[in-house]
Amino acid sequence: MANAPVQRMSQLMAKTLRDDPADAEVLSHKLLVRAGYVRRTAAGIWSWLPLGKKVLSNVERIVREEMDAVGAQEVSLPALLPREPYEATGRWDEYGAELFRLQDRKGGDYLLGPTHEEIFTLLVKDQCSSYKDLPVILYQIQTKFRDEARPRAGILRGREFLMKDSYSFDTEDEGLAHSYALHRQAYQRIFERLGLDYRICAATAGAMGGSKSEEFLAPAEAGEDTFADCPNCDFAANTEAVYQEVKPVDGSAVPAAEDIPTPDTPTIETLAASLGVPASATLKNLLVKVDGEIVAVGVPGDREVDMDKVEAHFAPAAVELVTETDFAARPDLVRGYVGPQGLDKVTYIADPRVAPGTAWITGANQEGLHAKNVVAGRDFEVSEYVDVVVVQDGDPCPKCGTGLTLDRAIEIGHIFQLGRKYADALKLDVLGQNGKPVRVTMGSYGIGVSRAVAALAEQTADDKGLCWPAEVAPADVHVVAAGKALQTELALEVSDKLSAAGLRVLVDDRAGVSPGVKFTDAELIGVPKILVAGRRAAEGVLELKDRRTGEREELTVEQAVAALTS
């Protein structure tokens, strides 16, 4: 393979900026724009400049190599997709406003693909007819589209993004488990090669459907996900997937329930203050509508309801809060004074903390009146227990009981055991060994390729700029000519020798740019090694600097080439 030509900054389309973009909120957004890697085209839509495209391509290469290593086959499917397959699976409506919908000139409905389960299923249905054709793993690296309501944080939350999505097809559940394990291991190798600090966390399946689901999260302040980590065992989970067990208690000694006057106490705070009790002694009852039917959600008064958990539990049904109109239509439901005892035609679900035998102060379903000594399982029944509270720092680990710690993170990968949801909807069968049709079982596995670039920037940058790991950096070495003709001559000489030795070289040969600006740009751009032709250039001596550690050493051209290629 021919050596890559030396990339001269005098010819590079990349202008560095001294100041942060006015709309930048997170570190990766600031630095990727300032260092000339990306430029904003529209809200949530980004252009990749030459340096950025090199980093993005390096991430793609690593992903592709590890997917190929597990026997996955790469394809390329369209981004413009017909409505019918997504309607068959219900996702044309389930995706809601996030789906980019459009029509062709004949009025036909299409969408821009947010993910491709349906299309891969149809591809396999077309190509595979027998169990002998399976198992198979297919993947692509392709641009996806989601109409984010609030695109922000640069390339972290865009409306157009690059994603690797792969899909496994097996005839048996054991085969799916094996395909899932292959992906899990491949993802670990990918993220380790990328140099990312990550956690594997239990997760919910959401609109994807299926059973087992795990996320790969990169801890970072800019992350929009919160995950719970146990300092004592290996438990880690997205907070939406943290569930506590129901632990009944003996409530036989609790006196009978009785109503107590509590005027002007429509909130938990006013109720607790009026009675002189902690909020944790009260029972909060949130009313929601699930596909139009009212459901009450009971949680301890000191906890907040996690609506993402509620929505995940009832998915794909639509969940929304009740309105004034709903209360007006149901005079038996008194805003601020709802209690689970005596509720009529209302399904009641509760958090596991509202376990059988626990006693509460809660609404008495009359204005200005609450009830005390209301016992779960005695005075009211729970239709279903669902962990629906927002997880707090210190909540017990579901595995060992130790207090959990909460951290912010960026989702960089997600793997699902889909099962037969899509195969059922699209009737994906193959002929089995016994000559009868067998319904195929599937897995779906995604990596945010462009998002991984932002995650790396967030995790590795310092106060000077970007600081890429070697495998993803846009070059192996950034050669800086301090400015004088002799220094530029030496910089170009060593650049050619490094390139001939197989290294990717970026050389700052810009004329009329001060050494200070060049050094600042080198730190900002973040190539792992910086080689400076400076004050000792006349002696043929250069200074080699490690971008990450700051260590420096003076070397001749030959020594520099040997050190950088060793």
N, C-alpha and C positions, 0 to 999 in steps of 0.2 A: 504494500500500500504506500502511495506517495505521501511524503510528509506534507502537513498543512502549511500553507504559506504564512509567513510572518504577518501578523495584523498590525499595521501602522496606525497609530492614533491620529496622525495627520490626515488620514483618509477615512477614518471611522465615523459613521453617522451616529454620534452619541455626544450630546452636550451635557456636561455636568452642571449642576446648579449649587449655589452656595446656600440658598434658603429652602426651607421646607415648603411644599405646596400648601396653599392656603386651606384646602379642604382635607388635608391629610390628618388622620386621627391616630394611626398606629405606626409603629416603627418601620415595618416592611414597606408600607405605602410611601413614607417619606424617603427612605433610602433607595428604593428601586427607581423612583422618579428622579431623585437628585443624582444618582450615579449613571443615569442614561440607559436603564434597562427597559423601561416601559413608558408609555405615554397614554394619557386618557383620550379616548375617542368620543365617548358619551358616557352617561351615568351607567356604571357597571360594565362598560365595554372598553377593552384595553388593546393597544397595539404593542407588539413585542419588537423592540429595536434589536440590532445585531448582537449586542452583548447578552441581552435577555433571552434571545432565541437560542443562543449557544447553551445557556444554563438549562433552559426548558428542554432542549434536545438531549442534553446529558441525562436529565431525569427520565425522559422517554426511553433512552437507550438502556438504562439500568432496569427499568420496569420491563422492557421488552426481553432483555436477556434472561431475567428470572422467570418470566412467564413461559418463554420457550423452553427453559430448563425443566419445567414440570410437564412438558408435552402439550402445552396449549398451542392452538393454531390461530394465527392472526388473520382477521378479515377486515373489510372496511364496508360498513353499511351506511345508507343515506342518513342525513340529518333531517331532511324534509320527509315527513311520514304521513301516511293516510290515517284518517280518523278511525276506521272500522276496527282494527285490532285493539286499540285502546278502549273503544266502546265495549268490545266483547269482554274485556277484563274489568270494566267499571272505572278505569283510571282517567278516561276522558273527563268525567265529572269529579272524581276523587281529588285530582290534582288541583282543582279550583283555579284561582287567579294566577297561580305560578306557571300555568301552561301557556306557552305562546301558541295561539290558534290563528289560522289564516285560511283564506279561501283562494282557489285559483280562479281564472277568468270565467270558468263554467259554473262557479258556485260550489265546487267540491271542497269539503272540509279537510284541512291538513293541520299538522302541528310541527313545531321544531322540537326534536327529540330531547327530553330531559334525562332519559335513560331508556334502554332498548330491550327489556325483557320480552316484550311481545314480538318484536321483529326477529330476534334470535330464535324464539320458539317456532315461528313460522318457517324460518330458514331450515332448521333441523327437521321440521315436519316435511318439508319439501325434499330434503336430501337423504334422510335416514328412514328406512322402512323396516329394518330388522334389528333384533338385539345384537347381531354381529356388528352393526355400525356403531355401537355404543360400548363403553363410555366415550364421550368426546368433550373437550374443553375448547371453547372458542373465545377470542377476545379481540378488542379493537382499542385504539387510542384515538379519540375523536372529540370534537367540540360539542358540548352540550349547552342547552338553553333553558333557563328558568327565569321567569319574570319576577325577580325579587322586588318586594314592595319598597325596601330601603337598601339598595345596593350601597355598600360602604367598605371601608378598610382596604381600598385598592383592589388587588386581585384576590383577596381573601373571600370577598362576598360579591361576586359579579353576576351579571345576567348571561354572560357567555364565558365558558371555561373549558379547559382541556381535561379530559377524564379517561382513565383506562377502565373499561368495564368488560368483565369476562363472565362466562356462563357455563356451568357444567350440566351435562345431561347423562343420567344414569337410569337403569331399569329397576334398581333396588335401593332401599334406604341406606343399606350398608355402603353401597357405591357412592351415594351422595356424601356420607360421612367421610369417606376417603378423599373425595374431591375437595371437600371443605378443608380437610386437614392439609392437603397439598397447598391450597391457597394460603392458609394461615402461615405455613412455613415459608412459602415464597414471599409473603408480605414482610415477615420478619427479616429475611435476607435483604429485601429491597430497602427497607427503612434503615437497616444497619449500614448498608453500602452508601446510602444517601447521607449518613452522618446525623440522622435525626434521633433525638431523645423522644421515646414514645412509650405509651402504655396500651395494653390490650384490655378493653373494658367491655363488660356485658352491656348490651344495648337493646332497645326496642326496635321492632321491624318497621313500624310506621306504615306509610303508604305502600311499601314494598311487599308487605305480607310475609308469610312464612313463619317458621318456628325459631330455631336458634339464630342469634344475631350478635356479632361482636364489632366494636369500633376500635380503630387504631387512632389514638389521640396523641398529639404532640403538645406537651405542656407549654403554655405561653400566655403572657398577660393579655395579649390581643385576642385570645380564643373566645369564641361565642358559646362553646360547650362548657359545662361544669361537670367534673367527674369526682367521684368519691373514691378515696384510696385508703386502704387499711394499713397502718404502720406495723401491724403485728402478723398479718398473713398475706396471702397473695390475692385477696379480693380487691377488684377494681371494677367500677361500673359507672357509666353515665348516670347522673342523678335520676334521670327518667326511668332507669332500670333498677333502682335500688328498692327492694321490697322487704318489708318486715313481716314476720309470721304473726298470726293471730294467737295470743296467749291468754286463754280464759282465766278469770280469777273467781274466787268464791264471794258472791255478793249476797249470800243468804242473810247476813246480819244487817244489811242496809234497811233502814226504816222505810215505810211506805212512801211513795212519792206524794208530794204536796205542793200546791200552788202558793206562790208568794208574790205580794205586790211589788212591782219594780217599775214605777212610772219613769218615763223619760230615759230608758236604757236600751235604745235600739241597736247599740253596738256592743261587742265583747268588752271593749275598754270601759265604756260607761257602766256596763253590768258588773264587771269585776270590781270597779272602784266603789260602786254603790253597796255591794255586799261584803266588801273587804276580803275577797278571795282572789287567788291567783287566776290568771286567764286559763291556765291549764286545767282548772276544775270545771270549766264550762265546756259546753258542746256547741260548736259552730255548725250550722246547717245551710249549705249553699244550694240554691235551686238553679238547675240548668234545664235546658230542653234538648232532648236527644231525638232527632228527627221529629221534632214537634211535641214529643211527650215529655211531661215534667218528671224530673228525677231529682231527689234530694241527696246531697253528698255531705256526710257527717265527718267532722274532724275535730280534734281537741282545739279549744279556743285560742291557744297560744301558737297554733300552726297555720300556715297558709296553704290553700289548695293549689296544687300544681296542675294547671289546666292542660298542660301537655300530656300528663299522665291520664287525666280524665279522657281527653280526646283519643289517646292511644288505646285505652280500654274499650271505648265504644266504636272505634274505627271499623268500617268506613262510614258509619253514621255521622251526620252533622251534629256538632255540639255547640250550643250558644247559651248565654246567660238569659235568664227570664227578664222580662221588661215590665214597665208599669201597666201596659195593656194586659199582660198575662196575670198580674196580681188583681187587676180589676175584674177579670173574668173568673177568678177563683177567690171569692171573699173569705174562704176558709183558710187561705194562706196569708198570714199577716206579716208584712215586711218587718223584719227585725225581731220577730217573736215566734218564729217557726220552731216547732219541736217535733221529734220523730214519733212521739206517742200520739196515737189517734189520727195519723195522717191518712187521708182517704184518696185512693186512686193516684198515689204517688209512690213510685219505686224508690226504696231507700237503700243506698249503698254507703258503706262506712270504711274509714281507714282502720287497719288492724289494731290501732291503739284504742279504738272504741270496742274492745273485746267483750265477749259475754261476761257478765258479772261486774263490769266497771260502772260506777255511779257518776251522774253528771247533773249540773245545773244547766238547764236549757229552756228554750221558749215553750210557753204553755198554749200557743196558738190563739192567744187573745192579747189585744193591745194592753200594754202596761203590766203584763203578767208573765212570770217565769215559773218554772217548776224545779224543785230540788229533789234529790234522791231518786232520780230517774235512772233505772238500771237497764243496761243492754241485755236483751234476752229475757227480761222479766216484764218490763213496761213497754218495750218496743222490739220489733224483730228487724234484723238486718238481712236484706235480700242477698247481698253479696259483699264480701270484704275485698277491698282493692286499696293498695297503698297509693294514696293520692296526695300526700303532703309534700311540700317543698323540703328537700333534705337539708338538714342543718349540720354545721360543723359539730362533731362530737356525737352525732347519732350512732347507735350501736352497729357494728359491722354485722351483717346478716349471717356471716360465716363463723366468726369467733367472738363477737360481742364487744370487741375493742372500739373505742371512739374513732369514727371516721374523720379524715381530713379532706377538705374540699379544695380543688384547684381548677384554674381555668385552662382550657386546652383548645387546640385547633383540630378538627376532625380531618384526618388525612387518608383514611381508608375505612371501608365498611364491608363486612362479609355476611351473607345471609344463606341459611338453608331454606330455600323457598318452598321445597316440597312440590306439590302438584297443583298449586293455585293457577298458574298460567297454563300448564298442560291441560288442566280440566277445562279452563275457559276456551282454549283454542284447540282442544281435542287432539293433543299430541300423543299418539300411540305408535308403538312398533310391534312387529310380530315377535312373540316370545319363543322360548325354546320348545314349548309344548304346542306351538302353532296357533296360539290364541293371542289376541291383542293385549299388550301390556302398557299401562299408562306410565309415561316417563316422569321422573322426579328431577328437580332442578335446583341449582345453586346460583346465586348472583353475587358478584364480587367487584367492588369499585375502589379505585385509587384516584384522588384528586391530584392530577399531575401538575397543573399550574398552581394549585393550592400548596403543594409540597414546596414549591419555590419560595412562596411567601412564608411558610412555616420555617424553612431553613434560615431565611433572612431574620425572622423574629428570634430564633434560638441562638444564632451564631454571631450576630452583629455586636459591635461594641461602640464606644463613644466616638470612634473615628469613622465608622462606616461599616460596610458589608465585610464579611469574613468567611468566604465560601470553603466548605470541605473540598478536598482535592478532586474527587471524582465528578463533581458537578460544576466546578469553577469554569468560567469562560476561557481560561488559559491556565497553563501550568506555571508560567512565570511572567511577571510584568517587568519589563526592562525599562528603566527610566534614564533618559539622557538629560543630564542636569541643564544643558543649554548651549555650551560652547561647541564649536565645530568639531574639535577633537573628541569631546565627550559623546557627541552624536555619532561620530565615525566608529568609536569603540562600541557603543550601544548596538549599532546596526551589525557590526562584525560578530559580536557575541550572540546576537539574536539569530543570525543565519546559522551559526554553529549549533545552537540549541535546537533549532528547527531541523537541521540535518540529523541530529541525534534522536529525533522523534518527539520532541516536546512541542506543545502548543504555546506560541509566544505572542504576547501583546507588547509592543514597544512604543513608548511615548517619545516620538521624534518631532513633536510639534515645535515649530520655530516661533519665536516671539512670545513664548509662554514662560513665565518665571519658574525657577526651580521649586519655589514654595508651593505654587499652584499645582505643579506636576506631582510633588510628594503628597499633597493633600488629596489629589484625585486618585493616586495609587492606593491610598488608605481607604478612600470612599468606595472604589470599585471592588476591592476585596479579593484579588487574586492571592493564592496562598503564599507565593514567594515573590519578593520584590528585589530586583537586581539593579543597583544604581551605578551608572557611569558618572562619577563625580570628581571630587578634588584630586584623586590620584590616577585619573584617566591617562595622563601622560606617561605614567609608569606601567600602564597596562593592568592596573589593579581596580577591582570593582568591590562594591559592598553588597553583600547578600543579607536580606532581612526576612525573617519569618513573620508573616502578617499576623499570625495568631499569638505567638509568644513574645514578639518584639526582639528576639535574639538577633544579633548582628555579627558578621564576620567578614574580613577582607580577604579576597581571593583573586588570583590571576584568572584570565579567560579560561585557560585549560582546567584550572581547579574548579571554577564555577560550573563549567560544563560537566565535569566529573561528579561534583556534588549534587547537581540537579538531576542527573540521569542515574544516579546510583540507586 
